[in-house]
Amino acid sequence: MKKLNIYFTAGIPTLQDTGKIAKLIQESGADMMEIGIPYSDPVADGPVIQEAHSLALKNGMSIKKLFEQLAEIKESVMIPKILMGYLNPVLQFGFENFCKKCAEVGISGLIIPDLPPVAFEQYGKILKKHNLNFTFLVTPETSEERIQYLDSLSSGFLYAVSSSSTTGNDNAFLKNENYLDRLASLELKNPVFIGFGIKSKEDFENVTEKAQGGIIGTAFVKILLENQDWEEKAESFIRSLKN
């Protein structure tokens, strides 16, 4: 069974919606979720997720607040929860302290796209101490040798970006056969999840023909930002991807 991973930014549409959205993702049949930590300069993200970061910060979301909200849903949301964010706010919070809090509130792993692999030796020990997975990203331009290196550092899954664009890019080349074939042919220790640009059940099925999972972010965040009655729409969107 292919895994469906749903991303959303914490603190939207309102500050208090984080727990409600996490429960909805679980109840709608997703296998896991990525919760985005809002940041003032989200360089890897397209306009929709940038807008979400901006709204969440305006709403007053912070790492401290997010940990409080995650503690409240620790017992009720049991599917894996991964925190995705940029390195700077995590370092400001204190890397060890951050990992300790993650473990306390039931987070199973981290994705920090701008954490350089060369620095991973130092951080990897702390992650291991707190039983946290860490996922690196690869792109169509990443060499096979580099993919295998990043896979060896990763745990949980390997995040394969479908194109070298920002998140939500309409030109994300989902059926990049050569890239997907290349990933499938490598003997990797982690399952491969494809992300960036997946908007529909058809997209999800296309990318998971040769990968173990798909990550949907922008299309889901868009629903949260654009609809006052987002709950019903968000639930039926997730159900439509799996059924």
C-alpha positions in Angstrom: 0.0 0.0 0.0 1.4 3.4 -1.1 1.8 5.9 1.7 0.0 9.3 1.6 1.8 12.1 3.5 0.0 15.4 4.0 1.8 18.6 4.7 0.3 21.7 6.3 1.7 24.8 8.0 1.0 25.1 11.7 -1.1 28.1 12.8 -3.4 28.5 9.8 -6.2 29.4 9.1 -6.3 30.5 12.7 -3.7 30.0 15.5 -5.8 27.3 17.2 -6.5 25.1 14.1 -3.3 23.0 14.3 -4.8 20.2 16.4 -8.0 20.2 14.5 -6.2 19.8 11.1 -3.9 17.0 12.5 -7.0 15.1 13.6 -8.7 15.6 10.3 -5.7 14.3 8.4 -5.7 11.2 10.5 -9.4 10.6 10.3 -9.5 11.1 6.5 -7.1 8.2 6.0 -3.7 9.7 5.4 -0.8 7.6 6.6 1.3 10.4 8.1 1.7 14.1 8.2 4.3 16.9 8.0 3.7 19.9 10.1 5.4 23.1 8.8 7.1 25.5 11.3 6.3 29.0 10.0 9.4 31.0 9.1 9.8 34.6 7.8 12.0 33.5 4.8 10.8 30.1 3.4 13.0 30.1 0.4 12.2 26.5 -0.8 8.5 27.3 -0.9 6.2 28.7 -3.6 3.7 31.5 -3.1 0.9 29.5 -1.5 3.1 28.1 1.3 4.9 31.4 1.7 1.5 33.0 2.2 0.7 30.3 4.8 4.0 31.0 6.7 3.2 34.7 6.7 -0.4 34.2 8.0 0.8 31.8 10.7 3.4 34.3 12.0 0.8 37.1 11.9 -1.5 34.8 13.9 1.2 34.4 16.5 2.5 30.9 15.8 5.9 30.1 17.4 7.9 26.9 18.1 7.0 27.2 21.7 3.3 27.5 20.9 3.5 24.7 18.4 4.9 22.3 21.1 2.1 23.2 23.4 -0.5 22.3 20.7 1.3 19.1 19.8 1.3 18.0 23.5 -2.5 18.4 23.4 -2.9 15.9 20.5 -0.1 13.5 21.5 -2.6 10.8 22.6 -5.3 11.3 20.0 -3.2 11.6 16.8 -1.3 8.4 16.4 -0.1 8.4 12.8 3.5 9.6 12.4 3.9 13.3 12.7 7.0 15.0 11.2 8.1 18.6 11.8 9.4 20.4 8.7 11.2 23.7 9.1 14.2 25.8 8.4 17.4 25.6 10.5 17.6 29.1 11.8 14.5 29.1 14.2 15.5 25.6 15.4 19.0 26.7 16.3 17.6 29.8 18.0 15.4 27.4 20.1 18.4 25.2 20.7 18.9 22.1 18.7 19.1 19.7 21.6 16.2 21.4 23.4 14.2 21.2 20.2 14.8 17.5 19.7 14.0 16.8 23.4 10.6 18.6 23.0 9.9 16.8 19.8 10.3 13.4 21.6 8.1 14.6 24.5 5.2 15.6 22.2 5.2 12.5 20.0 7.1 13.8 16.9 8.7 10.9 15.0 11.0 12.8 12.7 12.4 16.0 11.2 12.9 17.5 7.8 15.1 20.6 7.7 15.9 21.3 4.0 18.7 23.8 4.7 20.6 21.6 7.2 23.9 20.7 5.3 24.8 17.0 5.2 28.3 17.9 6.3 27.0 19.2 9.6 24.9 16.1 10.1 27.5 14.1 12.2 27.1 16.7 14.9 23.3 16.8 14.8 22.8 13.1 14.1 23.9 12.0 17.5 21.3 14.3 19.1 18.6 13.0 16.8 19.5 9.4 17.7 19.5 10.2 21.4 15.9 11.3 21.1 14.8 8.6 18.7 14.0 11.0 15.9 14.2 10.2 12.2 15.8 12.7 9.8 14.9 13.0 6.1 17.1 14.6 3.4 15.8 15.8 0.1 17.1 14.8 -3.4 16.2 16.3 -6.8 16.4 15.2 -10.4 19.9 16.8 -10.6 21.3 14.9 -7.6 23.9 12.4 -8.7 23.4 8.7 -7.9 26.4 8.7 -5.6 24.9 11.7 -3.7 21.4 10.1 -3.6 23.0 7.0 -1.9 25.0 9.2 0.5 21.9 11.2 1.5 19.9 8.0 1.8 22.6 6.5 4.1 22.2 9.6 6.4 18.4 9.6 6.3 16.0 7.5 8.3 12.2 7.1 7.9 12.1 7.9 4.2 14.0 9.8 1.5 12.2 12.9 0.1 12.5 13.0 -3.6 11.6 16.4 -4.9 9.8 15.9 -8.3 11.5 18.9 -9.9 14.1 21.6 -8.9 11.4 24.3 -8.6 9.8 25.6 -5.4 6.8 23.8 -3.8 3.5 24.0 -5.7 5.1 24.8 -9.0 2.6 23.9 -11.8 5.6 22.9 -14.0 6.8 20.3 -11.5 7.5 17.4 -13.8 5.6 14.6 -12.1 6.1 11.9 -14.7 9.8 12.4 -15.0 10.3 8.7 -16.0 14.0 8.8 -16.1 14.3 10.3 -12.6 11.7 7.9 -11.1 13.3 4.9 -12.8 16.8 6.0 -11.6 15.5 6.2 -8.0 13.7 2.8 -8.3 16.8 1.1 -9.7 19.0 2.2 -6.7 19.3 -0.1 -3.7 18.2 2.4 -1.1 17.7 1.6 2.6 14.7 4.0 2.9 11.4 4.1 1.1 11.2 6.9 -1.4 8.4 9.5 -1.1 7.9 11.9 -4.0 6.8 15.5 -3.3 6.2 19.0 -4.9 3.4 19.5 -7.4 1.0 16.5 -6.6 -2.5 17.8 -6.8 -4.8 14.9 -7.5 -5.4 11.2 -7.2 -4.0 10.8 -10.7 -0.8 12.6 -9.8 -0.5 10.5 -6.6 -0.9 7.3 -8.6 1.6 8.4 -11.2 4.4 9.2 -8.8 3.8 6.1 -6.6 4.0 3.7 -9.5 7.7 3.6 -8.8 7.9 5.1 -5.3 6.6 4.1 -1.9 4.8 7.2 -1.1 3.6 10.7 -2.1 3.7 14.0 -0.3 0.9 16.6 -0.8 1.4 20.1 0.5 0.4 23.1 -1.6 -2.9 21.7 -2.8 -3.9 20.9 0.7 -2.7 24.3 2.2 -4.6 26.1 -0.6 -7.8 24.6 0.7 -7.1 25.8 4.2 -6.3 29.3 3.0 -9.1 29.8 0.5 -12.2 28.2 2.1 -14.1 29.3 5.2 -15.7 25.8 5.2 -12.3 24.2 4.8 -13.0 21.2 7.0 -15.4 19.4 4.7 -13.3 20.3 1.6 -10.0 19.2 3.2 -11.5 15.9 4.4 -13.0 15.0 1.0 -9.8 16.0 -0.8 -7.7 13.6 1.3 -10.3 10.8 0.9 -10.3 11.3 -2.9 -6.6 10.6 -3.0 -6.8 7.3 -1.3 -10.1 5.9 -2.5 
